[in-house]
Amino acid sequence: MNEQTQTLVAIGASIGAHCHSCLTYHLSRAREQGIPEADLRAACEMAFKVAACAGRGMRDFADAALGAPSGSCCGGPSTSCCNNA
């Protein structure tokens, strides 16, 4: 894996770990390496999509463990709570 690919992976991992200082560092390194801004944004967007999917999966897992219907956040289906996240 080349250095630029490693940096893009590190950007995604930083977002997944919710580490502000890591993301700041790896974005700086990416810019030093000349990685285009569009690629940085794409790496970030992919990390956000993965994190959102994992969050929904965990909510469904917790609901199943509690014997609740899938997506029953906040005690039942809702249009005003985290179901819209």
N, C-alpha and C positions, 0 to 999 in steps of 0.2 A: 504494500500500500504506500503510495507516495505521500510526501509531507503535507501537501494541500488537502488530500483526502482525509488524512489523519486530523487535520485542523477542523475540517467541516464536521467530522464525526464528534470531535471534542465540543464543538458548538452545540450540537444536538444533545450530547450527554450533559452539558452544563445546564441546558434548559430543563432536561428531564430531572436533574438533581436540584433544580430550583436554586442554583448557586450564582448569585449576581457577580461576585468577584471572578469566578471561573469564566463566565460568559464575557465579561469585560476583557479579561486577559486573552481569551481565544479569539475574540473579534479583532483585537489589536494585532495579534499574530497573523491573522488571516489578511488583514490589510497590508501588513509588512510583506507578506508573501505575494501580494498582488492579486488575491482572489477577488473577482468582480463582485460588486455590491449586490447584484441580482442573485448570485450564487449564495451569498451570505443570507439574504432574505429567504431564499428557497430552503436552505438548511434549517433556518429558524421555523419557518412555516411547517415543514415536515415534522419537526420536533413537537410543535404545538398540536398537530393532528394526532400524532402517536400518543401524546399525553392525554388528550381529550378522550380518545378511544379507550385507553387504559382506565381512565376515571369512570367511564360508563360501564366498563366491564366489571370493575370493582363494586360499583353500586348494585349491579345485577347479582353479583356473587353474594353480597351482604344481604340483599333482599331474599335470595334463595335460602341462605343460612338461617334467616329469621322466619322463613315460611311465608313471606309476603310476595305479592305479585311483582314481577319484574318492572322496574321503573316506578315503584311506588314511593318515591322519595317524599319525605314530610308527611307520611301517614296515608297517602293516596295520590292518585293522579292529580296534577295541578298545572295550571298555566302561569303561575306566578312565583314558583320556587326554582330550585336548581334544575328541574327538568328542562328548563329552557337554556341551560348553560351549554 
